[in-house]
Amino acid sequence: MVWSSKYLTGNKIVDDDHQEIFRLVKDVIDQKYKERKEKVTAVIAFLVEYTVRHFNSEERLMAESDYPKTDEHKKQHADFVAVVSELQGKIEQDPESLDISLEVNNTIVAWLVHHVIGSDKDLADHYRTWSKSGGFQ
């Protein structure tokens, strides 16, 4: 999975975070890790840190701009955090499992594409409109 302009939301903070996770996914897919355990562990460690930092950034934008789809968007974040937590538990039980490695890759890629192109672009569009109106709706 390669970053392209179709994933741009127009919000620098959001786009920088997204590019970072796309780089990680590409590294994982390109097999830049020597062992599967190292790869999967690195992905999960990154996702745990990423979800906290990135989701907090997005949720600040939502609160600041009174985003009308905040509850739905935050639910998507919470659902993804639950998936990451579940994957982390599976990895702790069997870090060498090929199924877990594939599940991590598929989960990240599918979620990124769906969430970035849909929900995050919508949030960025809303925030941009809100900012241009002087911060008033």
CNS distance restraints for C-alpha pairs under 8 A (distance, minus, plus):
assign (resid   1 and name CA) (resid  22 and name CA) 6.98 0.50 0.50
assign (resid   1 and name CA) (resid  25 and name CA) 6.81 0.50 0.50
assign (resid   1 and name CA) (resid  26 and name CA) 5.60 0.50 0.50
assign (resid   1 and name CA) (resid  29 and name CA) 7.67 0.50 0.50
assign (resid   1 and name CA) (resid 109 and name CA) 7.38 0.50 0.50
assign (resid   2 and name CA) (resid  22 and name CA) 6.67 0.50 0.50
assign (resid   2 and name CA) (resid  23 and name CA) 7.63 0.50 0.50
assign (resid   2 and name CA) (resid  26 and name CA) 6.51 0.50 0.50
assign (resid   3 and name CA) (resid   7 and name CA) 7.07 0.50 0.50
assign (resid   3 and name CA) (resid  19 and name CA) 6.49 0.50 0.50
assign (resid   3 and name CA) (resid  22 and name CA) 6.07 0.50 0.50
assign (resid   3 and name CA) (resid  23 and name CA) 7.63 0.50 0.50
assign (resid   4 and name CA) (resid   8 and name CA) 7.56 0.50 0.50
assign (resid   6 and name CA) (resid 117 and name CA) 7.70 0.50 0.50
assign (resid   7 and name CA) (resid  15 and name CA) 7.94 0.50 0.50
assign (resid   7 and name CA) (resid 116 and name CA) 6.40 0.50 0.50
assign (resid   7 and name CA) (resid 117 and name CA) 5.94 0.50 0.50
assign (resid   8 and name CA) (resid  15 and name CA) 5.94 0.50 0.50
assign (resid   8 and name CA) (resid 121 and name CA) 7.57 0.50 0.50
assign (resid   9 and name CA) (resid  14 and name CA) 7.24 0.50 0.50
assign (resid   9 and name CA) (resid  15 and name CA) 6.28 0.50 0.50
assign (resid   9 and name CA) (resid 116 and name CA) 7.79 0.50 0.50
assign (resid   9 and name CA) (resid 117 and name CA) 7.95 0.50 0.50
assign (resid   9 and name CA) (resid 120 and name CA) 6.71 0.50 0.50
assign (resid   9 and name CA) (resid 121 and name CA) 4.76 0.50 0.50
assign (resid   9 and name CA) (resid 124 and name CA) 5.66 0.50 0.50
assign (resid   9 and name CA) (resid 125 and name CA) 7.43 0.50 0.50
assign (resid  10 and name CA) (resid  15 and name CA) 7.04 0.50 0.50
assign (resid  10 and name CA) (resid 121 and name CA) 7.88 0.50 0.50
assign (resid  10 and name CA) (resid 124 and name CA) 6.43 0.50 0.50
assign (resid  10 and name CA) (resid 125 and name CA) 7.73 0.50 0.50
assign (resid  11 and name CA) (resid  15 and name CA) 5.92 0.50 0.50
assign (resid  11 and name CA) (resid 124 and name CA) 5.91 0.50 0.50
assign (resid  11 and name CA) (resid 128 and name CA) 7.92 0.50 0.50
assign (resid  12 and name CA) (resid  16 and name CA) 5.86 0.50 0.50
assign (resid  13 and name CA) (resid  17 and name CA) 6.38 0.50 0.50
assign (resid  13 and name CA) (resid  57 and name CA) 7.72 0.50 0.50
assign (resid  14 and name CA) (resid  18 and name CA) 6.18 0.50 0.50
assign (resid  14 and name CA) (resid  54 and name CA) 7.43 0.50 0.50
assign (resid  14 and name CA) (resid  57 and name CA) 7.69 0.50 0.50
assign (resid  14 and name CA) (resid  58 and name CA) 7.07 0.50 0.50
assign (resid  15 and name CA) (resid  19 and name CA) 6.08 0.50 0.50
assign (resid  16 and name CA) (resid  20 and name CA) 6.32 0.50 0.50
assign (resid  17 and name CA) (resid  21 and name CA) 6.55 0.50 0.50
assign (resid  17 and name CA) (resid  54 and name CA) 6.53 0.50 0.50
assign (resid  18 and name CA) (resid  22 and name CA) 6.18 0.50 0.50
assign (resid  18 and name CA) (resid 116 and name CA) 7.89 0.50 0.50
assign (resid  19 and name CA) (resid  23 and name CA) 6.20 0.50 0.50
assign (resid  20 and name CA) (resid  24 and name CA) 6.54 0.50 0.50
assign (resid  21 and name CA) (resid  25 and name CA) 6.22 0.50 0.50
assign (resid  21 and name CA) (resid  50 and name CA) 7.97 0.50 0.50
assign (resid  22 and name CA) (resid  26 and name CA) 6.12 0.50 0.50
assign (resid  23 and name CA) (resid  27 and name CA) 6.20 0.50 0.50
assign (resid  24 and name CA) (resid  28 and name CA) 6.21 0.50 0.50
assign (resid  24 and name CA) (resid  43 and name CA) 7.31 0.50 0.50
assign (resid  25 and name CA) (resid  29 and name CA) 6.11 0.50 0.50
assign (resid  25 and name CA) (resid  43 and name CA) 7.95 0.50 0.50
assign (resid  25 and name CA) (resid 105 and name CA) 7.21 0.50 0.50
assign (resid  25 and name CA) (resid 108 and name CA) 7.51 0.50 0.50
assign (resid  25 and name CA) (resid 109 and name CA) 7.46 0.50 0.50
assign (resid  26 and name CA) (resid  30 and name CA) 5.87 0.50 0.50
assign (resid  27 and name CA) (resid  31 and name CA) 6.17 0.50 0.50
assign (resid  27 and name CA) (resid  32 and name CA) 5.44 0.50 0.50
assign (resid  27 and name CA) (resid  33 and name CA) 7.78 0.50 0.50
assign (resid  28 and name CA) (resid  32 and name CA) 6.24 0.50 0.50
assign (resid  28 and name CA) (resid  33 and name CA) 7.09 0.50 0.50
assign (resid  28 and name CA) (resid  39 and name CA) 6.38 0.50 0.50
assign (resid  28 and name CA) (resid  43 and name CA) 7.72 0.50 0.50
assign (resid  28 and name CA) (resid 105 and name CA) 7.63 0.50 0.50
assign (resid  29 and name CA) (resid 105 and name CA) 7.45 0.50 0.50
assign (resid  31 and name CA) (resid  39 and name CA) 7.86 0.50 0.50
assign (resid  32 and name CA) (resid  39 and name CA) 7.96 0.50 0.50
assign (resid  33 and name CA) (resid  38 and name CA) 6.37 0.50 0.50
assign (resid  33 and name CA) (resid  39 and name CA) 5.32 0.50 0.50
assign (resid  34 and name CA) (resid  38 and name CA) 7.03 0.50 0.50
assign (resid  34 and name CA) (resid  39 and name CA) 7.58 0.50 0.50
assign (resid  35 and name CA) (resid  39 and name CA) 6.34 0.50 0.50
assign (resid  36 and name CA) (resid  40 and name CA) 6.06 0.50 0.50
assign (resid  36 and name CA) (resid  95 and name CA) 7.77 0.50 0.50
assign (resid  36 and name CA) (resid  96 and name CA) 6.24 0.50 0.50
assign (resid  36 and name CA) (resid  98 and name CA) 7.80 0.50 0.50
assign (resid  36 and name CA) (resid 101 and name CA) 7.17 0.50 0.50
assign (resid  37 and name CA) (resid  41 and name CA) 5.90 0.50 0.50
assign (resid  37 and name CA) (resid  95 and name CA) 5.22 0.50 0.50
assign (resid  37 and name CA) (resid  96 and name CA) 5.39 0.50 0.50
assign (resid  38 and name CA) (resid  42 and name CA) 6.03 0.50 0.50
assign (resid  39 and name CA) (resid  43 and name CA) 6.27 0.50 0.50
assign (resid  40 and name CA) (resid  44 and name CA) 6.25 0.50 0.50
assign (resid  40 and name CA) (resid  91 and name CA) 7.58 0.50 0.50
assign (resid  40 and name CA) (resid  95 and name CA) 7.33 0.50 0.50
assign (resid  40 and name CA) (resid 100 and name CA) 7.95 0.50 0.50
assign (resid  40 and name CA) (resid 101 and name CA) 5.94 0.50 0.50
assign (resid  40 and name CA) (resid 104 and name CA) 7.32 0.50 0.50
assign (resid  41 and name CA) (resid  45 and name CA) 6.07 0.50 0.50
assign (resid  41 and name CA) (resid  91 and name CA) 7.39 0.50 0.50
assign (resid  41 and name CA) (resid  95 and name CA) 7.58 0.50 0.50
assign (resid  42 and name CA) (resid  46 and name CA) 6.05 0.50 0.50
assign (resid  43 and name CA) (resid  47 and name CA) 6.05 0.50 0.50
assign (resid  43 and name CA) (resid 104 and name CA) 7.85 0.50 0.50
assign (resid  44 and name CA) (resid  48 and name CA) 6.12 0.50 0.50
assign (resid  44 and name CA) (resid  84 and name CA) 7.01 0.50 0.50
assign (resid  44 and name CA) (resid  87 and name CA) 7.62 0.50 0.50
assign (resid  44 and name CA) (resid  88 and name CA) 6.25 0.50 0.50
assign (resid  45 and name CA) (resid  49 and name CA) 6.49 0.50 0.50
assign (resid  46 and name CA) (resid  50 and name CA) 5.79 0.50 0.50
assign (resid  47 and name CA) (resid  51 and name CA) 5.77 0.50 0.50
assign (resid  47 and name CA) (resid  84 and name CA) 7.05 0.50 0.50
assign (resid  48 and name CA) (resid  52 and name CA) 6.63 0.50 0.50
assign (resid  48 and name CA) (resid  81 and name CA) 7.76 0.50 0.50
assign (resid  48 and name CA) (resid  84 and name CA) 7.09 0.50 0.50
assign (resid  48 and name CA) (resid  85 and name CA) 7.97 0.50 0.50
assign (resid  49 and name CA) (resid  53 and name CA) 6.34 0.50 0.50
assign (resid  50 and name CA) (resid  54 and name CA) 5.59 0.50 0.50
assign (resid  50 and name CA) (resid  55 and name CA) 7.77 0.50 0.50
assign (resid  51 and name CA) (resid  55 and name CA) 5.45 0.50 0.50
assign (resid  51 and name CA) (resid  56 and name CA) 7.91 0.50 0.50
assign (resid  51 and name CA) (resid  77 and name CA) 7.83 0.50 0.50
assign (resid  51 and name CA) (resid  81 and name CA) 6.81 0.50 0.50
assign (resid  52 and name CA) (resid  56 and name CA) 6.02 0.50 0.50
assign (resid  53 and name CA) (resid  57 and name CA) 6.36 0.50 0.50
assign (resid  54 and name CA) (resid  58 and name CA) 6.32 0.50 0.50
assign (resid  55 and name CA) (resid  59 and name CA) 5.97 0.50 0.50
assign (resid  55 and name CA) (resid  77 and name CA) 6.76 0.50 0.50
assign (resid  56 and name CA) (resid  60 and name CA) 6.13 0.50 0.50
assign (resid  57 and name CA) (resid  61 and name CA) 6.56 0.50 0.50
assign (resid  58 and name CA) (resid  62 and name CA) 6.34 0.50 0.50
assign (resid  59 and name CA) (resid  63 and name CA) 6.19 0.50 0.50
assign (resid  59 and name CA) (resid  70 and name CA) 7.74 0.50 0.50
assign (resid  59 and name CA) (resid  74 and name CA) 7.35 0.50 0.50
assign (resid  60 and name CA) (resid  64 and name CA) 5.99 0.50 0.50
assign (resid  61 and name CA) (resid  65 and name CA) 6.11 0.50 0.50
assign (resid  61 and name CA) (resid  67 and name CA) 7.97 0.50 0.50
assign (resid  61 and name CA) (resid 127 and name CA) 7.06 0.50 0.50
assign (resid  62 and name CA) (resid  66 and name CA) 5.75 0.50 0.50
assign (resid  62 and name CA) (resid  67 and name CA) 4.80 0.50 0.50
assign (resid  62 and name CA) (resid  70 and name CA) 6.14 0.50 0.50
assign (resid  62 and name CA) (resid 123 and name CA) 7.34 0.50 0.50
assign (resid  62 and name CA) (resid 127 and name CA) 7.72 0.50 0.50
assign (resid  63 and name CA) (resid  67 and name CA) 6.58 0.50 0.50
assign (resid  63 and name CA) (resid  70 and name CA) 7.83 0.50 0.50
assign (resid  65 and name CA) (resid 126 and name CA) 7.87 0.50 0.50
assign (resid  65 and name CA) (resid 127 and name CA) 6.12 0.50 0.50
assign (resid  65 and name CA) (resid 130 and name CA) 6.28 0.50 0.50
assign (resid  65 and name CA) (resid 131 and name CA) 7.98 0.50 0.50
assign (resid  65 and name CA) (resid 135 and name CA) 6.89 0.50 0.50
assign (resid  66 and name CA) (resid  70 and name CA) 7.90 0.50 0.50
assign (resid  67 and name CA) (resid 123 and name CA) 7.18 0.50 0.50
assign (resid  67 and name CA) (resid 126 and name CA) 6.95 0.50 0.50
assign (resid  67 and name CA) (resid 127 and name CA) 7.64 0.50 0.50
assign (resid  69 and name CA) (resid  73 and name CA) 6.13 0.50 0.50
assign (resid  70 and name CA) (resid  74 and name CA) 5.92 0.50 0.50
assign (resid  71 and name CA) (resid  75 and name CA) 6.11 0.50 0.50
assign (resid  72 and name CA) (resid  76 and name CA) 6.46 0.50 0.50
assign (resid  73 and name CA) (resid  77 and name CA) 6.49 0.50 0.50
assign (resid  73 and name CA) (resid 119 and name CA) 6.73 0.50 0.50
assign (resid  74 and name CA) (resid  78 and name CA) 6.16 0.50 0.50
assign (resid  75 and name CA) (resid  79 and name CA) 6.02 0.50 0.50
assign (resid  76 and name CA) (resid  80 and name CA) 6.21 0.50 0.50
assign (resid  77 and name CA) (resid  81 and name CA) 6.20 0.50 0.50
assign (resid  78 and name CA) (resid  82 and name CA) 6.25 0.50 0.50
assign (resid  79 and name CA) (resid  83 and name CA) 6.35 0.50 0.50
assign (resid  80 and name CA) (resid  84 and name CA) 6.19 0.50 0.50
assign (resid  80 and name CA) (resid 111 and name CA) 7.94 0.50 0.50
assign (resid  81 and name CA) (resid  85 and name CA) 6.09 0.50 0.50
assign (resid  82 and name CA) (resid  86 and name CA) 6.13 0.50 0.50
assign (resid  83 and name CA) (resid  87 and name CA) 6.16 0.50 0.50
assign (resid  84 and name CA) (resid  88 and name CA) 6.04 0.50 0.50
assign (resid  85 and name CA) (resid  89 and name CA) 6.34 0.50 0.50
assign (resid  86 and name CA) (resid  90 and name CA) 6.38 0.50 0.50
assign (resid  87 and name CA) (resid  91 and name CA) 6.13 0.50 0.50
assign (resid  87 and name CA) (resid 100 and name CA) 7.31 0.50 0.50
assign (resid  87 and name CA) (resid 104 and name CA) 7.13 0.50 0.50
assign (resid  88 and name CA) (resid  92 and name CA) 6.25 0.50 0.50
assign (resid  89 and name CA) (resid  93 and name CA) 6.43 0.50 0.50
assign (resid  90 and name CA) (resid  94 and name CA) 6.20 0.50 0.50
assign (resid  90 and name CA) (resid  95 and name CA) 7.45 0.50 0.50
assign (resid  90 and name CA) (resid 100 and name CA) 7.17 0.50 0.50
assign (resid  91 and name CA) (resid  95 and name CA) 4.39 0.50 0.50
assign (resid  91 and name CA) (resid  96 and name CA) 7.78 0.50 0.50
assign (resid  91 and name CA) (resid  97 and name CA) 7.85 0.50 0.50
assign (resid  91 and name CA) (resid 100 and name CA) 6.89 0.50 0.50
assign (resid  95 and name CA) (resid 100 and name CA) 7.66 0.50 0.50
assign (resid  96 and name CA) (resid 100 and name CA) 7.98 0.50 0.50
assign (resid  97 and name CA) (resid 101 and name CA) 6.64 0.50 0.50
assign (resid  98 and name CA) (resid 102 and name CA) 6.21 0.50 0.50
assign (resid  99 and name CA) (resid 103 and name CA) 5.99 0.50 0.50
assign (resid 100 and name CA) (resid 104 and name CA) 6.02 0.50 0.50
assign (resid 101 and name CA) (resid 105 and name CA) 6.34 0.50 0.50
assign (resid 102 and name CA) (resid 106 and name CA) 6.00 0.50 0.50
assign (resid 103 and name CA) (resid 107 and name CA) 5.79 0.50 0.50
assign (resid 104 and name CA) (resid 108 and name CA) 6.11 0.50 0.50
assign (resid 105 and name CA) (resid 109 and name CA) 6.15 0.50 0.50
assign (resid 106 and name CA) (resid 110 and name CA) 5.94 0.50 0.50
assign (resid 107 and name CA) (resid 111 and name CA) 5.95 0.50 0.50
assign (resid 108 and name CA) (resid 112 and name CA) 5.94 0.50 0.50
assign (resid 109 and name CA) (resid 113 and name CA) 6.20 0.50 0.50
assign (resid 110 and name CA) (resid 114 and name CA) 6.19 0.50 0.50
assign (resid 111 and name CA) (resid 115 and name CA) 5.69 0.50 0.50
assign (resid 111 and name CA) (resid 116 and name CA) 7.98 0.50 0.50
assign (resid 112 and name CA) (resid 116 and name CA) 5.52 0.50 0.50
assign (resid 112 and name CA) (resid 117 and name CA) 7.92 0.50 0.50
assign (resid 113 and name CA) (resid 117 and name CA) 5.89 0.50 0.50
assign (resid 114 and name CA) (resid 118 and name CA) 5.87 0.50 0.50
assign (resid 114 and name CA) (resid 119 and name CA) 7.73 0.50 0.50
assign (resid 115 and name CA) (resid 119 and name CA) 5.18 0.50 0.50
assign (resid 115 and name CA) (resid 120 and name CA) 6.14 0.50 0.50
assign (resid 116 and name CA) (resid 120 and name CA) 4.82 0.50 0.50
assign (resid 116 and name CA) (resid 121 and name CA) 6.27 0.50 0.50
assign (resid 117 and name CA) (resid 121 and name CA) 5.73 0.50 0.50
assign (resid 118 and name CA) (resid 122 and name CA) 6.27 0.50 0.50
assign (resid 119 and name CA) (resid 123 and name CA) 6.22 0.50 0.50
assign (resid 120 and name CA) (resid 124 and name CA) 6.10 0.50 0.50
assign (resid 121 and name CA) (resid 125 and name CA) 6.06 0.50 0.50
assign (resid 122 and name CA) (resid 126 and name CA) 6.17 0.50 0.50
assign (resid 123 and name CA) (resid 127 and name CA) 6.08 0.50 0.50
assign (resid 124 and name CA) (resid 128 and name CA) 6.01 0.50 0.50
assign (resid 125 and name CA) (resid 129 and name CA) 6.20 0.50 0.50
assign (resid 126 and name CA) (resid 130 and name CA) 6.07 0.50 0.50
assign (resid 127 and name CA) (resid 131 and name CA) 6.01 0.50 0.50
assign (resid 128 and name CA) (resid 132 and name CA) 6.18 0.50 0.50
assign (resid 129 and name CA) (resid 133 and name CA) 6.30 0.50 0.50
assign (resid 130 and name CA) (resid 134 and name CA) 6.72 0.50 0.50
assign (resid 130 and name CA) (resid 135 and name CA) 5.09 0.50 0.50
assign (resid 130 and name CA) (resid 136 and name CA) 6.32 0.50 0.50
assign (resid 130 and name CA) (resid 137 and name CA) 6.49 0.50 0.50
assign (resid 131 and name CA) (resid 135 and name CA) 4.87 0.50 0.50
assign (resid 131 and name CA) (resid 136 and name CA) 7.84 0.50 0.50
assign (resid 133 and name CA) (resid 137 and name CA) 7.11 0.50 0.50
